[in-house]
Amino acid sequence: MSMNYDSDSEKAGLLVFLFMACISLAAVLGFIMNIVKFAKCDFDAPYKAEIIRGVGIPCAPMGAVIGYFHINDGKVVEIAE
């Protein structure tokens, strides 16, 4: 079962779809990383990381970007598995 592309527009459409799928996956992973990092915050003064990550949870586009940043704000609480 082979795929035959009749025109360059079909190839371009496939590339755009794959690009958007990769961007969407990266955004979802960043948002999940933000939630996990927020859960691991120590919630002791200073509250810089807690505020930034907390704002990123209801604001999904911002949270998707914040998830990739390391915010040094004190110790990280280990979550037991």
Sine and cosine of phi, psi and omega as CSV:
sin_phi,cos_phi,sin_psi,cos_psi,sin_omega,cos_omega
0.00,0.00,0.98,-0.21,-0.02,-1.00
-0.95,-0.31,0.43,-0.90,0.01,-1.00
-0.98,-0.19,0.84,-0.55,0.06,-1.00
-0.96,-0.30,0.82,-0.57,0.02,-1.00
-0.98,-0.18,0.82,-0.58,-0.05,-1.00
-0.99,0.11,-0.45,0.89,-0.08,-1.00
-0.61,-0.80,0.25,-0.97,0.04,-1.00
-0.94,0.35,-0.42,0.91,-0.01,-1.00
-0.93,0.37,-0.53,0.85,0.06,-1.00
-0.93,0.36,-0.63,0.78,0.06,-1.00
-0.91,0.42,-0.67,0.74,0.01,-1.00
-0.90,0.43,-0.64,0.76,0.03,-1.00
-0.89,0.45,-0.64,0.77,0.04,-1.00
-0.91,0.41,-0.67,0.74,0.02,-1.00
-0.90,0.44,-0.65,0.76,0.04,-1.00
-0.90,0.43,-0.67,0.75,0.03,-1.00
-0.88,0.47,-0.73,0.68,0.00,-1.00
-0.89,0.45,-0.64,0.77,0.04,-1.00
-0.89,0.45,-0.72,0.69,0.00,-1.00
-0.91,0.41,-0.58,0.82,0.04,-1.00
-0.91,0.41,-0.66,0.76,0.02,-1.00
-0.91,0.41,-0.68,0.74,0.03,-1.00
-0.89,0.45,-0.68,0.74,0.01,-1.00
-0.90,0.43,-0.66,0.75,0.03,-1.00
-0.89,0.45,-0.68,0.74,0.03,-1.00
-0.89,0.45,-0.63,0.78,0.01,-1.00
-0.92,0.39,-0.68,0.73,0.01,-1.00
-0.90,0.43,-0.68,0.73,0.03,-1.00
-0.90,0.44,-0.65,0.76,0.05,-1.00
-0.89,0.46,-0.65,0.76,0.02,-1.00
-0.91,0.42,-0.67,0.74,0.03,-1.00
-0.91,0.42,-0.66,0.75,0.04,-1.00
-0.88,0.47,-0.59,0.80,0.03,-1.00
-0.90,0.44,-0.68,0.73,0.00,-1.00
-0.90,0.43,-0.68,0.74,0.00,-1.00
-0.91,0.42,-0.68,0.73,0.01,-1.00
-0.92,0.39,-0.56,0.83,0.07,-1.00
-0.90,0.43,-0.65,0.76,0.01,-1.00
-0.92,0.39,-0.44,0.90,-0.01,-1.00
-1.00,0.01,-0.01,1.00,0.02,-1.00
-0.92,0.40,0.48,-0.88,-0.06,-1.00
-1.00,0.08,-0.29,0.96,0.01,-1.00
0.83,0.55,0.59,0.81,0.16,-0.99
-0.90,-0.43,0.38,-0.92,0.00,-1.00
-0.88,0.48,0.61,-0.79,-0.08,1.00
-0.97,0.25,0.44,-0.90,-0.12,-0.99
-0.98,-0.21,0.39,0.92,-0.08,-1.00
-0.85,0.53,-0.81,0.59,-0.05,-1.00
-0.90,0.43,-0.63,0.77,-0.02,-1.00
-0.90,0.44,-0.66,0.76,-0.01,-1.00
-0.94,0.35,-0.73,0.68,-0.04,-1.00
-0.89,0.45,-0.74,0.67,-0.01,-1.00
-0.94,0.34,-0.56,0.83,0.04,-1.00
-0.91,0.41,-0.61,0.79,0.06,-1.00
-0.93,0.36,-0.52,0.86,-0.01,-1.00
-0.96,0.29,-0.24,0.97,0.00,-1.00
-0.96,0.28,-0.79,0.62,0.04,-1.00
-0.97,0.25,-0.36,0.93,0.03,-1.00
-0.98,-0.18,0.99,0.10,-0.15,-0.99
-0.83,0.56,-0.69,0.73,0.00,-1.00
-0.88,0.47,-0.62,0.79,0.02,-1.00
-0.95,0.31,-0.62,0.79,0.03,-1.00
-0.90,0.43,-0.53,0.85,0.03,-1.00
-0.91,0.41,-0.52,0.85,0.03,-1.00
-0.99,0.10,-0.67,0.74,-0.04,-1.00
-0.89,0.46,-0.50,0.86,-0.01,-1.00
-0.86,0.52,-0.44,0.90,-0.02,-1.00
-1.00,0.05,-0.14,0.99,-0.03,-1.00
-1.00,-0.04,0.57,-0.82,0.13,-0.99
-0.99,-0.15,0.87,-0.50,0.01,-1.00
-0.93,-0.35,0.95,-0.32,-0.03,-1.00
-0.99,0.14,0.95,-0.32,-0.10,-1.00
-0.71,-0.71,0.22,0.98,-0.04,-1.00
0.76,-0.65,-0.36,-0.93,-0.04,-1.00
-0.98,0.19,0.39,-0.92,0.03,-1.00
-0.97,-0.26,0.74,-0.67,-0.01,-1.00
-0.99,0.13,0.76,-0.65,0.03,-1.00
-0.99,0.10,0.74,-0.67,0.02,-1.00
-0.99,-0.10,0.81,-0.58,0.01,-1.00
-0.95,0.32,0.64,-0.77,0.00,-1.00
-0.98,-0.18,0.00,0.00,0.00,0.00
